[in-house]
Amino acid sequence: MAYLEIAGGRPLYGEITVQGSKNAALPILAACILGEGPCEIENCPQIQDVEDTLSILRMLGCRAERSGHTVFVDAARLERYSIYGAEAIRIRSSILFLGALLGRIGKAVLPYPGGCAIGSRPIDLHLKALETLGAQFSAQQDTCFSDSRAETNEREAPFTGQCRICARAPELHGGSIFFAMPSVGATENAILAAVCADGTTVIENAAMEPEIAELCDFLKLRGATISWEEERTIRVTGTKRLSPVRYRLHADRIVAGNYLLAAATCGGCVRMRNLPFGLLDAPLAILRAMGMTIEEDGTVRAGLPLTAVEEVTTAPYPGFPTDLQSPMMAALCVARGNSRIRETVFENRFLTARQLQKMGARIETEKNLARIEGLWGNGQLCGTSVTAPDLRGGAALVQAASAAAGRTRIYGYEYIARGYEDICRDYRNMGAEIYLRE
Ligand code: UD1
């Protein structure tokens, strides 16, 4: 079982380059199947979630290849519409192939998606939005004799007995979609289907995360007609042809925010190339209030002690991102004074608190509120064995371990590899002592 070993307790000094955005890469790779021409995606992070997505593309009959950080996808030969196997269950974003496949060939069969265990993660908003555009769904138990198996590419696939989503949309048409809550994935699915539908779709109370703007930019470069009407309203007019394109992904704002918080937790001075300033307004405002200096060239200085924050509340963009909630918790553990974190996006996202407590953190959680007593002047984090509960929680533990006295072992490395190209490389570039043990 692979684990990370970290000898912590020193400040971070060095220079790192922020990798390309995971949450933009995943919907854009799904969007490559809309239209036939080859697409080239540059600055595509070398992470497990992207590799799983490339496997899904190949399963559908696409050519999907990587050369360093550039990925080529040619969907000219896409003729299959059934997705199965460990990749699809592992990643939450496999659900994005629902909208994309309906848009491309009007049919899709796929398992209920997986992803991090950070809450119940239903898909009702995805299904309702696609129904508005003309899709029909049935749930089906995967059996070796099912119709879809006989009809699709699954004859060779192992049968799982799991429940799968079967979708059909002989004619996709425009429609009015209103989301009860601004779901990132459901907004992306609606856009992917609407781009190929007949007529115009208006999506209200849409999520407006920067990764959705990137998906729209990518599709617009391919010839789609998409506009943002008001703050949370997106208008998509369907088009019959999308052209080949080369697109460069932006830097990953969550990875950047995590490394900013690592510098905050350990102290020191780090220069970050590609720091996506414009996408980090809410976290940067809090980090500055905690005492960090962040310069325009990406140099961040963290003098200790960090100042506690009365309350950090996670919220859809442009609010404080839920994906930085665990890294923020790790930083507040070593601050001077008491802080609170209120999680409003996912109901089960305090699992990292238990692991931080094992390292000596003083955290109490009650429903969606965490109270953190900062250890500055009153104790310290100490190395021990912990387990990553999810992707961002795992990254938060690496951050805490780098600040802790002594050695820490972090199990569950596979979660971290889903979203970080090489967390050891990045931390070593900041001067940390960190090893991946197999
Ligand atoms: C995406 C991000 C993830 C991030 C999250 C919130 C990707 C690949 N993942 O996940 O990193 O943490 O946005 O910023 O981009 N919900 C429903 N019904 C639905 C869909 C969602 O009730 O059909 C709820 C969820 O349970 C959750 C909230 O809506 O409470 C937000 O989830 P959503 O924005 O959909 O997250 P993801 O797209 O899964």
Boltz pocket constraint, residues with backbone or C-beta under 6 A from the ligand:
constraints:
  - pocket:
      binder: B
      contacts: [[A, 22], [A, 23], [A, 26], [A, 92], [A, 93], [A, 119], [A, 120], [A, 121], [A, 122], [A, 123], [A, 124], [A, 125], [A, 126], [A, 127], [A, 181], [A, 182], [A, 183], [A, 184], [A, 185], [A, 186], [A, 207], [A, 211], [A, 316], [A, 322], [A, 323], [A, 344], [A, 345], [A, 346], [A, 347]]
      max_distance: 6.0
